[in-house]
Amino acid sequence: MKKINSAIAIAGLVLWLGSSTASWGWRSQPIQNVIDAPVTSTAPISVAKVKTSILVAGTELGWKMADISPGVIQGTLNLRKHTAVVDITYTSTKYSIVYKSSINLDEKDGQIHKNYNSWVQNLSRKIGAEILRQQ
C-alpha cells in the first residue's frame, strides 16, 4: 500500500510540476515588433493618408491613439486588467510598431504574454487594410 501511495504522490508531483511550468512557458513569447512594414498601395500615398490609416485602424481595434509628433503615434490598448503601449513610427513608404511598455503582461527579458504579439499583428494587418482603403 505504501508503494502505491508513493507512486501516486510522485505521479501527482510530476503532473503538477509539468502543468505549472507549461502554464508559464506557453504564455510568454519573445516580443515581436513590426519593423519597416512597407506601405503597400497601387499608387503613391501621402504621409497624411498613412497617418489617417494608422489612427483609424487602431481606433477600430480599440486602441487609444495619440499623435505624439510628426511621424509618431502612440497606441495604448487596455483589455481587462492588461495594458500595452506601442510607438508607431511612419512615413509615406513604411511604418513600424515597437513595444514601449505594458501592465500585467509579464514583460521580462524581452519576453511578454503571447496575446501581446497577436494584438500587434492584428493592428499591423488592420493598418495595411486601411492604407489600401485610403487610396
N, C-alpha and C positions, 0 to 999 in steps of 0.2 A: 504494500500500500504506500509506503514511503517513497518507493521508486516512482510510482505513478504520480504522486503529488509533486515530486521533484521535477519530473518530466513536464507536467502541466505548468508548473511555475516557470520553468526555463522556456517553454514554448510561448507562454504569455509574455515573458520579458522580451523575447526575440520579436514577437509581433508588435509590442508596444514601442520598442526602440526603432523598428523598421517604419512604423507608421508616423512616429514623431519626426524622424529625420526626413522622411518622404514629404511630410506636410511642409517642412521648411524648404526643402530643395526644389519642389515643383512650383513653389510660389514666387521664387525670385529668379531673375534673369539679368544678364548684362544690360545696362541702359543703352537703348538704341536711338541715337539721334538721326535725324534726316539731314544729310549734308548736301548742299548744292543740287537739290532736285531740279531738273530742268522745267522751265515754264513751257509746256507743250501747247502750241496753238498752230492753227493753219496760216496765221499771218502774224506779223509783229504785234505785240501787245504793250500798251503803255504801263509804266510803273504804277500809275494811279489805278489802273484796272487790276493789276496784280494785288495791290493793297486792298482794294474793294473785295476781291475774291477771297483773300485771307480772312478779312473781317466777317464777311457773310458766312463762309464755311464754318469758321469757329463758332459763331453765334448760333447757327442752325444746329450744331452738335452740343450746345450747352456750355461752351467755353465763354468766359468773360474776356473780351478782347480790349486791350488798351493800346492806343497809339502812343508809343514812348518817344520816338524821334524819327526823323526821316529814315525809312528803310528798316525800322524795328518796331515790331508789335509784340506785346507781352500777352500770352494767353494763360488763363487760370481756369482750371476745371475743378469744381467741387462736387464730389459724389459721396453721399452719406457722410462718413467721417474722414474721407480722404480728400486731399488737395494736391494737385500737380500744377506746377508753374513752368512755362517754357518761354524762351525768347525765340521769336520768328523773325529772321532777317530776310530781306528780299530785294531783288532788282527786277528789271523787266525781263530777265532771262533765267533767273533761278531763285530758289528760296531754301532756307534751312530752318529746321525746328530743333532747338537744342535745350536739353534739360537745364533748368535753373534751380528749382527747389521742390520740396514736397513735404506733406504732413501725412503721417500714418501709412506710408507706402514702403516702409522698411528699407529706405535707401542707405546703403553702406558699401564702401569699397567698390563703387562702380556697378553695384547690383541694385535691383529695385523689384518691387512686386510686378509680376508678369502683366497685370492689367494695364500698367502704365504704357508699356510698349504697344499694346493694342489700341489704346486711346490715341497715341501719337500717330500710328499708322492710319487709323480712321481719319484723323484730321488731315493728314497728308493727301489721302485719296480724295477727300471732300474738296480740298483746295484745288487739286488738279481738275476735278469735275467742274468746279465753279469757274476756273480760268477758261475752260472750253466754252462754258455757257456765256461768259462775258464778251466773247468775240463779236 
